[in-house]
Amino acid sequence: MSVEQQIIELLQLVLKHQDKPAQEITLEKPLYDEGLGLDSLCVAELSALLEKTFKKDPYTEGILPETVADIVAFYGDGSA
């Protein structure tokens, strides 16, 4: 499974856990507000899931990704 697919699955899991509406997740999709609508609780869960899956995450590295593509780019070629 590609890094992109793993991240999309993690985002779908966060949306489900936080009772957010299911939606199509694309690379261009904004993470907050009119995009996926992630709030601080969602971001905390996402950060923990990314850390568990990839052993690092952009949030604890001081990076605030704006789109799904920003998260995928953080992991580059998957050698996280």
CNS distance restraints for C-alpha pairs under 8 A (distance, minus, plus):
assign (resid   1 and name CA) (resid   5 and name CA) 6.28 0.50 0.50
assign (resid   1 and name CA) (resid   6 and name CA) 6.69 0.50 0.50
assign (resid   2 and name CA) (resid   6 and name CA) 6.29 0.50 0.50
assign (resid   2 and name CA) (resid  78 and name CA) 7.56 0.50 0.50
assign (resid   3 and name CA) (resid   7 and name CA) 6.15 0.50 0.50
assign (resid   3 and name CA) (resid  72 and name CA) 6.76 0.50 0.50
assign (resid   3 and name CA) (resid  75 and name CA) 7.50 0.50 0.50
assign (resid   3 and name CA) (resid  77 and name CA) 7.84 0.50 0.50
assign (resid   3 and name CA) (resid  78 and name CA) 5.69 0.50 0.50
assign (resid   4 and name CA) (resid   8 and name CA) 6.21 0.50 0.50
assign (resid   4 and name CA) (resid  72 and name CA) 5.78 0.50 0.50
assign (resid   5 and name CA) (resid   9 and name CA) 6.18 0.50 0.50
assign (resid   6 and name CA) (resid  10 and name CA) 6.22 0.50 0.50
assign (resid   7 and name CA) (resid  11 and name CA) 6.16 0.50 0.50
assign (resid   7 and name CA) (resid  50 and name CA) 7.78 0.50 0.50
assign (resid   7 and name CA) (resid  71 and name CA) 7.76 0.50 0.50
assign (resid   7 and name CA) (resid  72 and name CA) 7.14 0.50 0.50
assign (resid   8 and name CA) (resid  12 and name CA) 6.18 0.50 0.50
assign (resid   8 and name CA) (resid  25 and name CA) 6.52 0.50 0.50
assign (resid   8 and name CA) (resid  26 and name CA) 7.96 0.50 0.50
assign (resid   8 and name CA) (resid  68 and name CA) 7.89 0.50 0.50
assign (resid   9 and name CA) (resid  13 and name CA) 6.21 0.50 0.50
assign (resid  10 and name CA) (resid  14 and name CA) 6.26 0.50 0.50
assign (resid  10 and name CA) (resid  46 and name CA) 7.11 0.50 0.50
assign (resid  10 and name CA) (resid  49 and name CA) 6.97 0.50 0.50
assign (resid  10 and name CA) (resid  50 and name CA) 7.70 0.50 0.50
assign (resid  11 and name CA) (resid  15 and name CA) 6.22 0.50 0.50
assign (resid  11 and name CA) (resid  46 and name CA) 6.95 0.50 0.50
assign (resid  12 and name CA) (resid  16 and name CA) 6.20 0.50 0.50
assign (resid  12 and name CA) (resid  22 and name CA) 7.12 0.50 0.50
assign (resid  12 and name CA) (resid  25 and name CA) 7.94 0.50 0.50
assign (resid  13 and name CA) (resid  17 and name CA) 6.10 0.50 0.50
assign (resid  14 and name CA) (resid  18 and name CA) 6.05 0.50 0.50
assign (resid  14 and name CA) (resid  42 and name CA) 6.24 0.50 0.50
assign (resid  14 and name CA) (resid  45 and name CA) 6.70 0.50 0.50
assign (resid  14 and name CA) (resid  46 and name CA) 6.39 0.50 0.50
assign (resid  15 and name CA) (resid  19 and name CA) 6.11 0.50 0.50
assign (resid  15 and name CA) (resid  20 and name CA) 4.83 0.50 0.50
assign (resid  15 and name CA) (resid  21 and name CA) 6.78 0.50 0.50
assign (resid  15 and name CA) (resid  22 and name CA) 6.67 0.50 0.50
assign (resid  15 and name CA) (resid  38 and name CA) 7.93 0.50 0.50
assign (resid  15 and name CA) (resid  42 and name CA) 7.48 0.50 0.50
assign (resid  16 and name CA) (resid  20 and name CA) 6.01 0.50 0.50
assign (resid  16 and name CA) (resid  21 and name CA) 7.39 0.50 0.50
assign (resid  16 and name CA) (resid  22 and name CA) 7.02 0.50 0.50
assign (resid  18 and name CA) (resid  42 and name CA) 6.69 0.50 0.50
assign (resid  20 and name CA) (resid  37 and name CA) 7.90 0.50 0.50
assign (resid  23 and name CA) (resid  36 and name CA) 7.77 0.50 0.50
assign (resid  25 and name CA) (resid  29 and name CA) 6.38 0.50 0.50
assign (resid  25 and name CA) (resid  36 and name CA) 7.98 0.50 0.50
assign (resid  25 and name CA) (resid  68 and name CA) 7.91 0.50 0.50
assign (resid  26 and name CA) (resid  68 and name CA) 6.93 0.50 0.50
assign (resid  27 and name CA) (resid  67 and name CA) 6.82 0.50 0.50
assign (resid  27 and name CA) (resid  68 and name CA) 4.82 0.50 0.50
assign (resid  27 and name CA) (resid  69 and name CA) 4.53 0.50 0.50
assign (resid  28 and name CA) (resid  67 and name CA) 6.04 0.50 0.50
assign (resid  28 and name CA) (resid  68 and name CA) 6.30 0.50 0.50
assign (resid  28 and name CA) (resid  69 and name CA) 6.15 0.50 0.50
assign (resid  29 and name CA) (resid  35 and name CA) 5.79 0.50 0.50
assign (resid  29 and name CA) (resid  36 and name CA) 7.08 0.50 0.50
assign (resid  29 and name CA) (resid  67 and name CA) 5.53 0.50 0.50
assign (resid  29 and name CA) (resid  68 and name CA) 5.90 0.50 0.50
assign (resid  29 and name CA) (resid  69 and name CA) 7.86 0.50 0.50
assign (resid  30 and name CA) (resid  34 and name CA) 7.33 0.50 0.50
assign (resid  30 and name CA) (resid  35 and name CA) 4.45 0.50 0.50
assign (resid  30 and name CA) (resid  36 and name CA) 6.31 0.50 0.50
assign (resid  30 and name CA) (resid  66 and name CA) 5.77 0.50 0.50
assign (resid  30 and name CA) (resid  67 and name CA) 4.26 0.50 0.50
assign (resid  30 and name CA) (resid  68 and name CA) 6.58 0.50 0.50
assign (resid  31 and name CA) (resid  35 and name CA) 5.44 0.50 0.50
assign (resid  31 and name CA) (resid  36 and name CA) 4.95 0.50 0.50
assign (resid  31 and name CA) (resid  37 and name CA) 6.24 0.50 0.50
assign (resid  31 and name CA) (resid  38 and name CA) 5.89 0.50 0.50
assign (resid  31 and name CA) (resid  65 and name CA) 7.83 0.50 0.50
assign (resid  31 and name CA) (resid  66 and name CA) 5.77 0.50 0.50
assign (resid  31 and name CA) (resid  67 and name CA) 5.20 0.50 0.50
assign (resid  31 and name CA) (resid  68 and name CA) 6.51 0.50 0.50
assign (resid  32 and name CA) (resid  36 and name CA) 5.61 0.50 0.50
assign (resid  32 and name CA) (resid  37 and name CA) 4.38 0.50 0.50
assign (resid  32 and name CA) (resid  38 and name CA) 4.79 0.50 0.50
assign (resid  32 and name CA) (resid  39 and name CA) 6.86 0.50 0.50
assign (resid  32 and name CA) (resid  66 and name CA) 7.31 0.50 0.50
assign (resid  33 and name CA) (resid  37 and name CA) 4.55 0.50 0.50
assign (resid  33 and name CA) (resid  38 and name CA) 6.93 0.50 0.50
assign (resid  38 and name CA) (resid  42 and name CA) 5.40 0.50 0.50
assign (resid  38 and name CA) (resid  43 and name CA) 6.43 0.50 0.50
assign (resid  39 and name CA) (resid  43 and name CA) 6.21 0.50 0.50
assign (resid  40 and name CA) (resid  44 and name CA) 6.16 0.50 0.50
assign (resid  41 and name CA) (resid  45 and name CA) 6.36 0.50 0.50
assign (resid  42 and name CA) (resid  46 and name CA) 6.02 0.50 0.50
assign (resid  43 and name CA) (resid  47 and name CA) 5.92 0.50 0.50
assign (resid  44 and name CA) (resid  48 and name CA) 6.30 0.50 0.50
assign (resid  45 and name CA) (resid  49 and name CA) 6.20 0.50 0.50
assign (resid  46 and name CA) (resid  50 and name CA) 6.04 0.50 0.50
assign (resid  47 and name CA) (resid  51 and name CA) 6.08 0.50 0.50
assign (resid  47 and name CA) (resid  57 and name CA) 6.09 0.50 0.50
assign (resid  47 and name CA) (resid  58 and name CA) 7.66 0.50 0.50
assign (resid  47 and name CA) (resid  59 and name CA) 6.30 0.50 0.50
assign (resid  47 and name CA) (resid  60 and name CA) 7.60 0.50 0.50
assign (resid  48 and name CA) (resid  52 and name CA) 6.12 0.50 0.50
assign (resid  49 and name CA) (resid  53 and name CA) 6.03 0.50 0.50
assign (resid  50 and name CA) (resid  54 and name CA) 5.70 0.50 0.50
assign (resid  50 and name CA) (resid  55 and name CA) 7.21 0.50 0.50
assign (resid  50 and name CA) (resid  56 and name CA) 6.67 0.50 0.50
assign (resid  50 and name CA) (resid  57 and name CA) 5.53 0.50 0.50
assign (resid  51 and name CA) (resid  55 and name CA) 4.60 0.50 0.50
assign (resid  51 and name CA) (resid  56 and name CA) 4.52 0.50 0.50
assign (resid  51 and name CA) (resid  57 and name CA) 5.20 0.50 0.50
assign (resid  52 and name CA) (resid  56 and name CA) 7.62 0.50 0.50
assign (resid  54 and name CA) (resid  80 and name CA) 5.77 0.50 0.50
assign (resid  55 and name CA) (resid  80 and name CA) 7.13 0.50 0.50
assign (resid  56 and name CA) (resid  60 and name CA) 7.56 0.50 0.50
assign (resid  56 and name CA) (resid  61 and name CA) 7.85 0.50 0.50
assign (resid  56 and name CA) (resid  80 and name CA) 7.19 0.50 0.50
assign (resid  57 and name CA) (resid  61 and name CA) 6.50 0.50 0.50
assign (resid  58 and name CA) (resid  62 and name CA) 6.39 0.50 0.50
assign (resid  58 and name CA) (resid  63 and name CA) 5.01 0.50 0.50
assign (resid  58 and name CA) (resid  64 and name CA) 6.76 0.50 0.50
assign (resid  58 and name CA) (resid  65 and name CA) 7.25 0.50 0.50
assign (resid  58 and name CA) (resid  71 and name CA) 7.08 0.50 0.50
assign (resid  58 and name CA) (resid  74 and name CA) 6.63 0.50 0.50
assign (resid  59 and name CA) (resid  63 and name CA) 5.20 0.50 0.50
assign (resid  59 and name CA) (resid  64 and name CA) 5.90 0.50 0.50
assign (resid  59 and name CA) (resid  65 and name CA) 7.87 0.50 0.50
assign (resid  65 and name CA) (resid  70 and name CA) 5.19 0.50 0.50
assign (resid  65 and name CA) (resid  71 and name CA) 6.04 0.50 0.50
assign (resid  66 and name CA) (resid  70 and name CA) 6.37 0.50 0.50
assign (resid  67 and name CA) (resid  71 and name CA) 6.94 0.50 0.50
assign (resid  68 and name CA) (resid  72 and name CA) 6.43 0.50 0.50
assign (resid  69 and name CA) (resid  73 and name CA) 5.96 0.50 0.50
assign (resid  70 and name CA) (resid  74 and name CA) 6.24 0.50 0.50
assign (resid  71 and name CA) (resid  75 and name CA) 6.94 0.50 0.50
assign (resid  72 and name CA) (resid  76 and name CA) 6.62 0.50 0.50
assign (resid  75 and name CA) (resid  79 and name CA) 6.83 0.50 0.50
assign (resid  75 and name CA) (resid  80 and name CA) 5.46 0.50 0.50
assign (resid  76 and name CA) (resid  80 and name CA) 7.55 0.50 0.50
